[in-house]
Amino acid sequence: MFTPKIPPPDTAPTPATSLVQPLTGITHTPACTCHHTPAAAPAPAPAAPVSRPAVQLTPGSLIVAAAGGTAMVLIIGTVLVSMLLATAITAASVAICAVVLRSLLNRPNNR
């Protein structure tokens, strides 16, 4: 059931031969039957230098950008500090629980 089905030796392809035969002698019919000569391709236009508009920073946009950056720094800083504080509180409470459990488990041995 789980053994591979190997084809008999007479049908198995050899490494030197391929199952796909090369396509030779195929010709394409023309798209139209008007028998005209192909027109010369138009000469490519010279590439013009790309002129991009320069970014104009006005004093108002600079103030808005600075205020936005400051707000982002404050928000991200607040989130990171609160996550650090939550981790510290969790670690302190786990440490207190460990000390209480240790004292409760060691007390019967001292009596």
C-alpha positions in Angstrom: 0.0 0.0 0.0 2.8 2.4 0.9 5.3 1.2 -1.6 6.0 3.4 -4.6 4.6 2.4 -8.0 7.6 2.3 -10.3 6.8 2.1 -14.0 8.2 -0.8 -15.9 11.6 -0.2 -17.4 10.3 -0.1 -21.0 8.1 3.0 -20.3 10.4 4.9 -17.9 12.2 7.8 -19.6 16.0 7.7 -19.6 17.9 10.8 -18.4 19.2 11.5 -21.9 15.7 11.7 -23.4 12.8 14.0 -22.5 9.1 13.4 -22.5 8.5 16.8 -24.1 9.2 16.9 -27.8 10.7 20.2 -29.2 8.4 22.3 -31.3 9.9 22.7 -34.8 8.4 23.9 -38.1 5.7 26.0 -36.5 4.9 29.2 -38.5 2.5 31.9 -37.5 0.0 33.4 -39.9 0.1 37.2 -40.3 -2.5 39.2 -38.5 -3.7 40.8 -41.8 -3.7 39.8 -45.4 -3.0 43.2 -47.0 0.7 42.3 -47.9 2.1 45.7 -47.0 5.7 46.4 -45.9 6.0 47.1 -42.2 6.4 50.8 -41.4 9.6 52.1 -39.9 9.3 52.5 -36.2 9.2 56.1 -35.1 12.3 57.5 -33.6 12.2 57.6 -29.8 11.7 61.0 -28.4 14.7 62.4 -26.4 14.2 61.9 -22.7 13.4 65.2 -21.1 14.8 65.7 -17.6 12.2 65.1 -15.0 11.5 68.3 -13.1 10.0 67.6 -9.7 8.5 70.4 -7.7 10.7 71.2 -4.7 9.1 70.8 -1.3 8.3 74.2 0.1 8.3 74.3 3.9 6.5 77.4 5.2 6.8 78.4 8.9 3.3 77.2 9.5 4.0 73.7 8.1 7.3 73.5 10.1 5.3 74.3 13.3 2.7 71.6 12.4 5.5 69.1 11.7 7.3 69.8 14.9 4.1 69.6 16.9 3.2 66.3 15.3 6.6 64.8 15.9 6.5 66.0 19.6 3.0 64.5 20.0 4.1 61.2 18.5 7.2 61.0 20.8 5.1 61.8 23.9 2.4 59.2 23.0 4.9 56.4 22.2 6.9 57.3 25.3 3.8 57.2 27.5 2.8 53.8 26.1 6.3 52.3 26.6 6.6 53.7 30.2 3.2 52.3 31.1 4.1 48.9 29.7 7.4 48.9 31.7 5.5 50.0 34.8 3.0 47.2 34.4 5.8 44.7 34.0 7.5 46.0 37.2 4.3 45.8 39.2 3.6 42.3 38.0 7.2 41.2 38.9 6.9 42.8 42.4 3.6 41.0 43.1 5.0 37.7 41.9 8.0 38.2 44.2 5.8 39.0 47.2 3.7 35.9 46.5 6.8 33.8 46.3 8.1 35.1 49.7 4.7 34.5 51.3 4.4 31.0 49.9 8.0 30.2 51.0 7.2 31.4 54.5 4.0 29.3 54.7 5.7 26.2 53.5 8.7 26.5 55.8 6.8 27.3 58.9 5.8 23.7 59.8 9.5 22.7 59.7 10.4 25.2 62.3 7.9 24.0 64.9 
